[in-house]
Amino acid sequence: MADTQTVETKPDKQPKSVRVVLLALMITMMLAMLDNMIVGTAMPTIVGELGGLEHLSWVVTAYTLATAAATPIWGKLGDMYGRKATFMTSIVIFLIGSALSGMAQNMGELIGFRAVQGLGAGGLMVGVMAIIGDLIPPRERGKYQGMMAGVMALAMIGGPLVGGTITDNWGWRWSFYINLPLGVFALGLISVVLHLPKKRSKAGIDYLGVALLTVGITSIVLVTTWGGSQYAWTSARIMELIGIGVAALIGFVFWQTKAREPVVPLHIFRNRNFTLMSIIGFITGFVMFGATLFLPLYQQSVQGASATNSGLLLLPMLGAMLVTSMVAGRVTTNTGKYKVFPVVGSTLMIIGLYLLSTMDTGTSRFMSGVFMAVVGLGMGCLMQITMLVAQNSVEMRDMGVASSSTTLFRTLGSSFGVAIMGALFNNRVQDVMSSRAGALGSKITEKSAQLDAKSLEKLPAVAREAYQHAVSAGTHTAFLLGSIVAVGALIAAVFVKEVALRGAGPAAPKPGEGEAASAPVVEAV
């Protein structure tokens, strides 16, 4: 069969070609991660020119919905029809969406074009992870973790800075156009240097499964996006979405047991490690995106930091994450051992989040930096190890589905994290403002519990002090919840079974032992 065919490797050429392929993959990964951060910085300018402030949230929501819904589909298409062609198609769709978004003339067009961009984005991260899974055996993959963590850190730190610079000097449309030269360059490299075994499956696409999964994911993301903000959690609209989402996902799971070529083969969840890594990935997404949302807010509102350099405020966490990820990758490559990292990472994440929850109006920037570094050390142990172990737990024919499922769980975790931690934060801020500043406090935060720097400066001294205490109390509640949720990751990590990574020599698992079969060797020149 085409998907299990072994192709001779050319040892003298592979290292150089793999490095070139990785360069293209890292550029693509950067595109996927930078986009929302650059666009987020440009949003006030976009609204000022296009209008439609009431539809502002949909610029982000449309992109997020399309990305989440498309993620598992891209993974399955890669498994069925070949990784390279599918990945390049997703890049092209992303670039088309970027170009159209830059040309949008009103908010409605921008929302629609952002959805197109999101459809392509769903295949970017999945394609990167699946191709790395094809090219590099898990035992060797650890050494590249630092590279991927570095791209992530660079995107989070540089995104707001790049977005602000582009918007101020070139205009907001270049926040989208900047994707084009980078994407075309990555596309050219991949076209020339990446060669994987060609696949062609005669099985058709599971359209019913795709539809049920899309409806289920869309409902979940809308619940987490709208709940507590545009609609009360107990409102009829939210209850309807929850009902639709639950029904669609139950129907999806049932249909996957009957479909000839299921979108998400349920047999991959029979592997204990894969299921546990999906849980840990969900919780990591929950915690990480909550932290990146509330930490800059705390430092700007309570500690008086500048909003211009908001990305730099996360440097202690991201720097620690980068260093730990590199160390974890090296140790995994040299020893083949990895269970210690999910256990230690989860423990550090719990401790770090608890420390963040103790911050108040008197906490210094140095101490908050130390607390962030502890969280970063924990996340560095988890970010890439979850994908590595998940990919090692499935057969090569399911590599794309494994990559997309792990990515999807992390995406859904981030949606839940931002929504639930955000709801708790907002409620706590409202309560403290009411108790400390009375009717004035309630009026100040009735529209939004998150004030920008200009609004904060205009407040009377009493109200400003009340707001600082309110934000401090809100972040305490949000991070305390994150610490409690992170306990679930530690429990899952304890039950991880340390199975030898493919490419580890005689100790590697053999086909039929309940773990993944050995990886096919591919030519990468």
RODO-2510 file (C-alpha; in nm, 4 decimals, decimal comma):
residues 525
     n   res          X          Y          Z
     1     m     0,0000     0,0000     0,0000
     2     a     0,1170     0,3513    -0,0802
     3     d     0,0844     0,4812     0,2715
     4     t     0,3164     0,2163     0,4142
     5     q     0,5713     0,2095     0,1350
     6     t     0,9356     0,2364     0,2433
     7     v     1,1668     0,4505     0,0385
     8     e     1,5442     0,4324     0,0625
     9     t     1,7069     0,7217     0,2439
    10     k     2,0104     0,8983     0,1056
    11     p     2,2114     0,9592     0,4224
    12     d     2,4535     1,2073     0,2668
    13     k     2,1742     1,4363     0,1534
    14     q     1,9080     1,4013     0,4183
    15     p     2,0498     1,6208     0,6977
    16     k     2,0882     1,9278     0,4747
    17     s     1,7518     1,8821     0,3064
    18     v     1,5721     1,8242     0,6343
    19     r     1,7153     2,1507     0,7694
    20     v     1,5860     2,3369     0,4626
    21     v     1,2432     2,1750     0,5001
    22     l     1,2390     2,2659     0,8692
    23     l     1,3157     2,6286     0,7802
    24     a     1,0080     2,6363     0,5559
    25     l     0,7979     2,4625     0,8223
    26     m     0,9060     2,7068     1,0924
    27     i     0,8153     3,0040     0,8678
    28     t     0,4724     2,8513     0,8157
    29     m     0,4352     2,7879     1,1878
    30     m     0,5284     3,1516     1,2486
    31     l     0,2515     3,2627     1,0093
    32     a    -0,0064     3,0590     1,1991
    33     m     0,0974     3,1947     1,5389
    34     l     0,1699     3,5572     1,4488
    35     d    -0,1525     3,6345     1,2671
    36     n    -0,3950     3,6856     1,5549
    37     m    -0,1369     3,8758     1,7606
    38     i    -0,0521     4,1180     1,4811
    39     v    -0,4173     4,1677     1,3866
    40     g    -0,5168     4,2153     1,7523
    41     t    -0,2840     4,5155     1,7767
    42     a    -0,4274     4,6633     1,4572
    43     m    -0,7950     4,6194     1,5523
    44     p    -0,8562     4,9703     1,6940
    45     t    -0,7269     5,1209     1,3677
    46     i    -0,9331     4,8775     1,1588
    47     v    -1,2524     4,9674     1,3448
    48     g    -1,1708     5,3361     1,3085
    49     e    -1,1566     5,3036     0,9287
    50     l    -1,4187     5,0359     0,8533
    51     g    -1,6619     5,1045     1,1378
    52     g    -1,8831     4,8228     1,2643
    53     l    -1,7638     4,8231     1,6250
    54     e    -2,0582     4,5999     1,7206
    55     h    -1,9159     4,3252     1,4958
    56     l    -1,5591     4,3578     1,6226
    57     s    -1,5546     4,0262     1,8108
    58     w    -1,6507     3,8401     1,4923
    59     v    -1,3222     3,9347     1,3263
    60     v    -1,1510     3,7046     1,5762
    61     t    -1,4377     3,4591     1,6243
    62     a    -1,4775     3,3849     1,2509
    63     y    -1,1067     3,3042     1,2238
    64     t    -1,1082     3,0896     1,5393
    65     l    -1,4213     2,8983     1,4376
    66     a    -1,2926     2,8205     1,0904
    67     t    -0,9519     2,7154     1,2248
    68     a    -1,0957     2,4831     1,4898
    69     a    -1,3488     2,3243     1,2540
    70     a    -1,0948     2,2715     0,9754
    71     t    -0,8100     2,1337     1,1908
    72     p    -0,9196     1,7656     1,2109
    73     i    -1,0294     1,7675     0,8454
    74     w    -0,6882     1,8809     0,7216
    75     g    -0,5232     1,6075     0,9267
    76     k    -0,7433     1,3399     0,7741
    77     l    -0,6975     1,4721     0,4208
    78     g    -0,3207     1,4559     0,4696
    79     d    -0,3428     1,0924     0,5769
    80     m    -0,5643     1,0063     0,2797
    81     y    -0,4192     1,2059    -0,0103
    82     g    -0,0636     1,2920     0,0865
    83     r     0,0892     1,5333     0,3335
    84     k     0,2724     1,7647     0,0921
    85     a    -0,0150     1,8503    -0,1442
    86     t    -0,2590     1,8973     0,1447
    87     f    -0,0188     2,1203     0,3362
    88     m     0,0558     2,3373     0,0328
    89     t    -0,3163     2,3724    -0,0353
    90     s    -0,3752     2,4972     0,3192
    91     i    -0,0964     2,7551     0,2778
    92     v    -0,2487     2,8792    -0,0498
    93     i    -0,5949     2,9154     0,1107
    94     f    -0,4399     3,1005     0,4058
    95     l    -0,2591     3,3405     0,1718
    96     i    -0,5741     3,4002    -0,0358
    97     g    -0,7638     3,4782     0,2855
    98     s    -0,4824     3,7125     0,3942
    99     a    -0,4842     3,9009     0,0631
   100     l    -0,8631     3,9338     0,0635
   101     s    -0,8658     4,0486     0,4288
   102     g    -0,6167     4,3213     0,3403
   103     m    -0,8484     4,4401     0,0615
   104     a    -1,1684     4,4376     0,2709
   105     q    -1,3826     4,7497     0,2327
   106     n    -1,6209     4,6949     0,5234
   107     m    -1,6471     4,4886     0,8407
   108     g    -1,8718     4,2257     0,6801
   109     e    -1,6157     4,1527     0,4101
   110     l    -1,3348     4,1398     0,6648
   111     i    -1,5222     3,8850     0,8767
   112     g    -1,5908     3,6650     0,5730
   113     f    -1,2316     3,6834     0,4482
   114     r    -1,1012     3,6092     0,7977
   115     a    -1,3072     3,2898     0,7893
   116     v    -1,1349     3,1933     0,4624
   117     q    -0,8001     3,2683     0,6229
   118     g    -0,8980     3,0527     0,9227
   119     l    -0,9841     2,7584     0,6973
   120     g    -0,6290     2,7636     0,5674
   121     a    -0,4793     2,8247     0,9107
   122     g    -0,6405     2,5031     1,0340
   123     g    -0,3998     2,3090     0,8141
   124     l    -0,0819     2,5059     0,8876
   125     m     0,0069     2,3831     1,2363
   126     v    -0,1275     2,0342     1,1670
   127     g     0,0771     2,0123     0,8489
   128     v     0,3947     2,1255     1,0243
   129     m     0,3592     1,8694     1,3027
   130     a     0,2566     1,5823     1,0731
   131     i     0,5407     1,6438     0,8245
   132     i     0,7938     1,6591     1,1085
   133     g     0,6383     1,3333     1,2295
   134     d     0,6954     1,1802     0,8855
   135     l     1,0508     1,3068     0,8394
   136     i     1,2052     1,2664     1,1829
   137     p     1,1751     0,9613     1,4132
   138     p     1,0373     1,0480     1,7597
   139     r     1,3707     0,9665     1,9268
   140     e     1,5418     1,2341     1,7141
   141     r     1,2516     1,4771     1,7192
   142     g     1,3291     1,6045     2,0660
   143     k     1,6317     1,8028     1,9452
   144     y     1,4007     2,0166     1,7281
   145     q     1,1679     2,1076     2,0180
   146     g     1,3732     2,4131     2,1055
   147     m     1,3324     2,5418     1,7504
   148     m     0,9538     2,5110     1,7686
   149     a     0,9394     2,6626     2,1177
   150     g     1,1608     2,9471     1,9942
   151     v     0,9209     3,0231     1,7101
   152     m     0,6321     3,0252     1,9573
   153     a     0,8127     3,2587     2,1968
   154     l     0,9200     3,4878     1,9127
   155     a     0,5620     3,5073     1,7862
   156     m     0,4192     3,5908     2,1284
   157     i     0,6825     3,8521     2,2070
   158     g     0,7185     4,0004     1,8614
   159     g     0,3554     3,9843     1,7489
   160     p     0,2267     4,2939     1,9289
   161     l     0,5467     4,4870     1,8505
   162     v     0,5364     4,3966     1,4808
   163     g     0,1633     4,4637     1,4641
   164     g     0,2011     4,8095     1,6187
   165     t     0,4959     4,9007     1,3956
   166     i     0,3231     4,7851     1,0757
   167     t    -0,0020     4,9619     1,1611
   168     d     0,1672     5,2902     1,2543
   169     n     0,4001     5,3043     0,9521
   170     w     0,2329     5,1095     0,6676
   171     g    -0,1335     5,0941     0,7614
   172     w    -0,3486     4,8117     0,9019
   173     r    -0,3875     4,6360     0,5641
   174     w    -0,0216     4,5347     0,5796
   175     s    -0,1033     4,3367     0,8940
   176     f    -0,2487     4,0880     0,6447
   177     y    -0,0264     4,1552     0,3430
   178     i     0,2879     4,0759     0,5458
   179     n     0,1842     3,7090     0,5293
   180     l     0,2180     3,6993     0,1505
   181     p     0,5969     3,7224     0,0954
   182     l     0,6690     3,4889     0,3876
   183     g     0,4066     3,2399     0,2735
   184     v     0,5210     3,2409    -0,0888
   185     f     0,8825     3,1870     0,0220
   186     a     0,7821     2,8907     0,2428
   187     l     0,5633     2,7539    -0,0368
   188     g     0,8533     2,7654    -0,2833
   189     l     1,0922     2,5888    -0,0457
   190     i     0,8423     2,3143     0,0329
   191     s     0,7632     2,2632    -0,3351
   192     v     1,1296     2,2157    -0,4244
   193     v     1,2873     2,0284    -0,1320
   194     l     1,0084     1,8260     0,0328
   195     h     0,9409     1,4828    -0,1174
   196     l     0,7310     1,2308     0,0726
   197     p     0,5847     0,8966    -0,0417
   198     k     0,2789     0,9721    -0,2539
   199     k    -0,0553     0,8483    -0,1285
   200     r    -0,3900     0,8083    -0,2911
   201     s    -0,6820     0,6607    -0,1068
   202     k    -0,9833     0,5270    -0,2927
   203     a    -1,2009     0,5809     0,0125
   204     g    -1,4315     0,8814    -0,0003
   205     i    -1,4424     1,1674     0,2466
   206     d    -1,6726     1,1174     0,5437
   207     y    -1,8984     1,4137     0,4696
   208     l    -2,1494     1,3356     0,7453
   209     g    -1,8681     1,3081     0,9990
   210     v    -1,7229     1,6381     0,8785
   211     a    -2,0623     1,8091     0,9098
   212     l    -2,1341     1,6741     1,2598
   213     l    -1,7858     1,7619     1,3851
   214     t    -1,8053     2,1123     1,2370
   215     v    -2,1434     2,1791     1,4003
   216     g    -2,0206     2,0417     1,7337
   217     i    -1,6962     2,2414     1,7382
   218     t    -1,8688     2,5579     1,6148
   219     s    -2,1265     2,5344     1,8939
   220     i    -1,8592     2,4819     2,1602
   221     v    -1,6477     2,7751     2,0403
   222     l    -1,9536     3,0026     2,0229
   223     v    -2,0566     2,9024     2,3758
   224     t    -1,7100     2,9832     2,5106
   225     t    -1,6936     3,3066     2,3075
   226     w    -2,0415     3,4427     2,3811
   227     g    -2,1086     3,2966     2,7254
   228     g    -2,0841     3,5568     2,9993
   229     s    -2,0193     3,8409     2,7532
   230     q    -2,2779     3,8836     2,4786
   231     y    -2,5219     3,6402     2,6428
   232     a    -2,5686     3,5255     3,0010
   233     w    -2,4512     3,1699     3,0655
   234     t    -2,8101     3,0691     3,1487
   235     s    -2,9661     3,2440     2,8480
   236     a    -3,1757     3,0550     2,5949
   237     r    -2,9200     3,1164     2,3175
   238     i    -2,6332     2,9601     2,5167
   239     m    -2,8522     2,6665     2,6250
   240     e    -2,9509     2,6071     2,2614
   241     l    -2,5882     2,6084     2,1501
   242     i    -2,4902     2,3685     2,4278
   243     g    -2,7735     2,1337     2,3281
   244     i    -2,6814     2,1486     1,9579
   245     g    -2,3136     2,0978     2,0339
   246     v    -2,3639     1,8008     2,2644
   247     a    -2,6086     1,6348     2,0226
   248     a    -2,3747     1,6878     1,7256
   249     l    -2,0699     1,5503     1,9085
   250     i    -2,2594     1,2452     2,0368
   251     g    -2,3831     1,1841     1,6822
   252     f    -2,0283     1,2305     1,5525
   253     v    -1,8828     0,9736     1,7929
   254     f    -2,1551     0,7231     1,7025
   255     w    -2,1056     0,7773     1,3294
   256     q    -1,7280     0,7369     1,3548
   257     t    -1,7852     0,3765     1,4637
   258     k    -1,9802     0,3152     1,1407
   259     a    -1,7991     0,5263     0,8797
   260     r    -1,5755     0,3512     0,6285
   261     e    -1,3081     0,6237     0,6445
   262     p    -1,3779     0,8155     0,9688
   263     v    -1,2522     1,1711     1,0085
   264     v    -1,1169     1,0843     1,3542
   265     p    -1,0624     0,7063     1,3859
   266     l    -1,1691     0,6299     1,7416
   267     h    -0,9201     0,3451     1,7690
   268     i    -0,6402     0,5963     1,8295
   269     f    -0,8013     0,6779     2,1656
   270     r    -0,7625     0,3156     2,2724
   271     n    -0,3967     0,3961     2,3166
   272     r    -0,3600     0,5184     2,6732
   273     n    -0,0742     0,7555     2,6034
   274     f    -0,2539     0,9255     2,3160
   275     t    -0,5643     0,9867     2,5260
   276     l    -0,3598     1,1147     2,8197
   277     m    -0,1616     1,3495     2,5942
   278     s    -0,4868     1,4867     2,4522
   279     i    -0,6016     1,5641     2,8082
   280     i    -0,2694     1,7264     2,8994
   281     g    -0,2747     1,9279     2,5738
   282     f    -0,6268     2,0532     2,6508
   283     i    -0,5236     2,1654     2,9998
   284     t    -0,2000     2,3243     2,8728
   285     g    -0,4014     2,5269     2,6194
   286     f    -0,6489     2,6222     2,8942
   287     v    -0,3729     2,7534     3,1191
   288     m    -0,1380     2,9066     2,8625
   289     f    -0,3829     3,1288     2,6786
   290     g    -0,5435     3,2369     3,0038
   291     a    -0,2018     3,3378     3,1356
   292     t    -0,1073     3,5313     2,8218
   293     l    -0,4395     3,7192     2,8400
   294     f    -0,4354     3,8256     3,2068
   295     l    -0,0666     3,8767     3,2798
   296     p    -0,0225     4,1817     3,0512
   297     l    -0,3520     4,3204     3,1824
   298     y    -0,2310     4,2888     3,5417
   299     q     0,1070     4,4439     3,4678
   300     q    -0,0447     4,7335     3,2751
   301     s    -0,3318     4,8093     3,5133
   302     v    -0,1714     4,7322     3,8503
   303     q     0,2029     4,7701     3,7941
   304     g     0,1817     5,0590     3,5473
   305     a     0,3688     4,8930     3,2621
   306     s     0,3466     5,0302     2,9083
   307     a     0,0968     4,8662     2,6743
   308     t     0,3284     4,9285     2,3776
   309     n     0,5690     4,6595     2,4917
   310     s     0,3035     4,4162     2,6115
   311     g     0,4744     4,1226     2,4432
   312     l     0,7962     4,1882     2,6344
   313     l     0,6069     4,1617     2,9624
   314     l     0,5764     3,7875     2,9024
   315     l     0,9500     3,7421     2,8462
   316     p     1,0223     3,5649     3,1802
   317     m     0,7559     3,3034     3,1064
   318     l     0,8413     3,2583     2,7387
   319     g     1,2171     3,2583     2,7984
   320     a     1,1852     2,9897     3,0652
   321     m     0,9570     2,7912     2,8355
   322     l     1,2123     2,8101     2,5533
   323     v     1,5067     2,6970     2,7687
   324     t     1,3151     2,4109     2,9293
   325     s     1,1807     2,2924     2,5961
   326     m     1,5329     2,2777     2,4547
   327     v     1,6630     2,0857     2,7564
   328     a     1,3670     1,8459     2,7482
   329     g     1,4224     1,7851     2,3784
   330     r     1,7926     1,7110     2,4223
   331     v     1,7362     1,4764     2,7152
   332     t     1,4610     1,2939     2,5272
   333     t     1,6834     1,2537     2,2202
   334     n     1,9830     1,1308     2,4217
   335     t     1,7997     0,8971     2,6598
   336     g     1,4674     0,8128     2,4942
   337     k     1,3003     0,8874     2,8303
   338     y     1,0170     1,1374     2,8496
   339     k     0,7678     1,0553     3,1275
   340     v     0,9522     1,2732     3,3783
   341     f     0,8743     1,5862     3,1757
   342     p     0,4917     1,5736     3,1860
   343     v     0,5078     1,4967     3,5595
   344     v     0,7593     1,7715     3,6443
   345     g     0,5985     2,0150     3,3971
   346     s     0,2500     1,9716     3,5441
   347     t     0,3858     2,0133     3,8983
   348     l     0,5699     2,3347     3,8089
   349     m     0,2628     2,4659     3,6278
   350     i     0,0465     2,4098     3,9375
   351     i     0,3006     2,5820     4,1633
   352     g     0,3568     2,8709     3,9222
   353     l    -0,0135     2,9408     3,8740
   354     y    -0,0708     2,9314     4,2478
   355     l     0,2127     3,1818     4,2943
   356     l     0,0559     3,4069     4,0283
   357     s    -0,2735     3,3884     4,2168
   358     t    -0,1012     3,5423     4,5247
   359     m    -0,0115     3,8652     4,3395
   360     d    -0,1701     4,1831     4,4717
   361     t    -0,1280     4,5580     4,4263
   362     g     0,2039     4,5495     4,6121
   363     t     0,3727     4,2700     4,4140
   364     s     0,6904     4,3905     4,2424
   365     r     0,7668     4,3299     3,8749
   366     f     1,0626     4,1175     3,9788
   367     m     0,8477     3,8806     4,1856
   368     s     0,5778     3,8560     3,9206
   369     g     0,8577     3,7781     3,6720
   370     v     0,9805     3,4959     3,8965
   371     f     0,6293     3,3539     3,9230
   372     m     0,5892     3,3722     3,5434
   373     a     0,9215     3,1934     3,4977
   374     v     0,7979     2,9020     3,7106
   375     v     0,4894     2,8700     3,4882
   376     g     0,7123     2,8916     3,1810
   377     l     0,9369     2,6133     3,3093
   378     g     0,6301     2,3929     3,3492
   379     m     0,4863     2,4702     3,0072
   380     g     0,8264     2,4156     2,8446
   381     c     0,8193     2,0575     2,9706
   382     l     0,4741     2,0032     2,8192
   383     m     0,4310     2,1992     2,4962
   384     q     0,6200     1,9757     2,2520
   385     i     0,6355     1,6546     2,4559
   386     t     0,2577     1,6159     2,4267
   387     m     0,2755     1,6169     2,0463
   388     l     0,5842     1,3936     2,0425
   389     v     0,4288     1,1223     2,2597
   390     a     0,0916     1,1470     2,0827
   391     q     0,2571     1,0926     1,7427
   392     n     0,4652     0,8062     1,8801
   393     s     0,1464     0,6392     2,0033
   394     v    -0,0184     0,5906     1,6629
   395     e     0,0674     0,4152     1,3397
   396     m     0,2176     0,6180     1,0569
   397     r    -0,1058     0,6048     0,8573
   398     d    -0,2781     0,7987     1,1400
   399     m    -0,0025     1,0585     1,1856
   400     g    -0,2107     1,3434     1,0423
   401     v    -0,5172     1,2565     1,2492
   402     a    -0,3044     1,2305     1,5639
   403     s    -0,1434     1,5690     1,4977
   404     s    -0,4748     1,7386     1,4196
   405     s    -0,6556     1,5840     1,7174
   406     t    -0,3818     1,6937     1,9587
   407     t    -0,3835     2,0431     1,8069
   408     l    -0,7635     2,0562     1,8254
   409     f    -0,7702     1,9619     2,1938
   410     r    -0,5180     2,2371     2,2683
   411     t    -0,7260     2,4868     2,0658
   412     l    -1,0467     2,3905     2,2458
   413     g    -0,8609     2,4122     2,5774
   414     s    -0,7564     2,7684     2,4954
   415     s    -1,1160     2,8595     2,4051
   416     f    -1,2461     2,7224     2,7343
   417     g    -0,9594     2,8795     2,9291
   418     v    -1,0117     3,2282     2,7917
   419     a    -1,3902     3,2030     2,8332
   420     i    -1,4097     3,0559     3,1834
   421     m    -1,1160     3,2444     3,3332
   422     g    -1,2446     3,5588     3,1612
   423     a    -1,5931     3,5168     3,3077
   424     l    -1,4545     3,4694     3,6580
   425     f    -1,2218     3,7672     3,6138
   426     n    -1,5001     3,9962     3,4905
   427     n    -1,7391     3,8994     3,7718
   428     r    -1,4725     3,9505     4,0366
   429     v    -1,3734     4,2905     3,8957
   430     q    -1,7387     4,4012     3,8944
   431     d    -1,7874     4,2921     4,2563
   432     v    -1,4735     4,4646     4,3860
   433     m    -1,5440     4,7854     4,1911
   434     s    -1,8954     4,7973     4,3350
   435     s    -1,7741     4,7425     4,6910
   436     r    -1,4810     4,9888     4,6720
   437     a    -1,6176     5,2618     4,4439
   438     g    -1,9933     5,2200     4,4740
   439     a    -2,2156     5,3298     4,1863
   440     l    -1,9219     5,4964     4,0089
   441     g    -1,7290     5,1676     4,0110
   442     s    -2,0232     4,9766     3,8653
   443     k    -2,0689     5,2379     3,5921
   444     i    -1,6998     5,2315     3,4970
   445     t    -1,6937     4,8558     3,4371
   446     e    -2,0505     4,7916     3,3226
   447     k    -1,9460     4,7633     2,9561
   448     s    -1,6076     4,5986     3,0017
   449     a    -1,3982     4,4854     3,2975
   450     q    -1,0816     4,5460     3,0911
   451     l    -0,9920     4,9150     3,0604
   452     d    -0,7224     5,0393     2,8249
   453     a    -0,4432     5,2705     2,9386
   454     k    -0,6172     5,5898     2,8172
   455     s    -0,9415     5,5059     2,9994
   456     l    -0,7471     5,4225     3,3157
   457     e    -0,5646     5,7581     3,3115
   458     k    -0,8951     5,9487     3,2942
   459     l    -1,0336     5,7878     3,6104
   460     p    -1,0408     5,9777     3,9412
   461     a    -0,7674     5,8650     4,1807
   462     v    -1,0146     5,6790     4,4043
   463     a    -1,1651     5,4895     4,1110
   464     r    -0,8203     5,4129     3,9688
   465     e    -0,7054     5,2636     4,2989
   466     a    -1,0281     5,0628     4,3232
   467     y    -0,9733     4,9297     3,9728
   468     q    -0,6178     4,8211     4,0558
   469     h    -0,7493     4,6229     4,3529
   470     a    -1,0278     4,4826     4,1352
   471     v    -0,7867     4,3614     3,8655
   472     s    -0,5625     4,2119     4,1328
   473     a    -0,8611     4,0235     4,2776
   474     g    -0,9736     3,9138     3,9315
   475     t    -0,6351     3,7715     3,8363
   476     h    -0,6192     3,5942     4,1737
   477     t    -0,9437     3,4120     4,0939
   478     a    -0,8441     3,3315     3,7348
   479     f    -0,4999     3,1950     3,8213
   480     l    -0,6280     3,0003     4,1197
   481     l    -0,8728     2,8268     3,8871
   482     g    -0,5862     2,7578     3,6442
   483     s    -0,3836     2,6002     3,9258
   484     i    -0,6743     2,3724     4,0182
   485     v    -0,7321     2,2710     3,6548
   486     a    -0,3598     2,1979     3,6130
   487     v    -0,3914     1,9257     3,8780
   488     g    -0,5753     1,7277     3,6090
   489     a    -0,2639     1,7399     3,3909
   490     l    -0,0512     1,6031     3,6763
   491     i    -0,2944     1,3165     3,7354
   492     a    -0,2885     1,2321     3,3626
   493     a     0,0928     1,2542     3,3521
   494     v     0,1304     1,0043     3,6366
   495     f    -0,0494     0,7400     3,4288
   496     v     0,1624     0,7910     3,1143
   497     k     0,3325     0,4667     3,0124
   498     e     0,6914     0,5194     2,8993
   499     v     0,7070     0,3396     2,5639
   500     a     1,0345     0,3437     2,3697
   501     l     1,0345     0,6097     2,1003
   502     r     1,0575     0,5001     1,7384
   503     g     1,4072     0,5331     1,6068
   504     a     1,5516     0,4301     1,9422
   505     g     1,7052     0,1109     1,8090
   506     p     1,6357    -0,2418     1,9409
   507     a     1,4208    -0,1117     2,2227
   508     a     1,1768     0,0503     1,9845
   509     p     0,8280    -0,1005     1,9865
   510     k     0,7509    -0,3561     1,7219
   511     p     0,4374    -0,3538     1,5100
   512     g     0,1510    -0,5322     1,6739
   513     e     0,2609    -0,4646     2,0330
   514     g    -0,0226    -0,2232     2,0930
   515     e     0,1874     0,0827     2,0179
   516     a     0,2741     0,2418     1,6881
   517     a     0,4553     0,0553     1,4154
   518     s     0,8003     0,1645     1,3140
   519     a     0,8134     0,4774     1,1039
   520     p     0,8699     0,4436     0,7324
   521     v     1,1912     0,5994     0,6145
   522     v     1,1245     0,8811     0,3724
   523     e     1,3410     1,0591     0,1236
   524     a     1,3575     1,4273     0,2040
   525     v     1,5526     1,5568    -0,0927
***
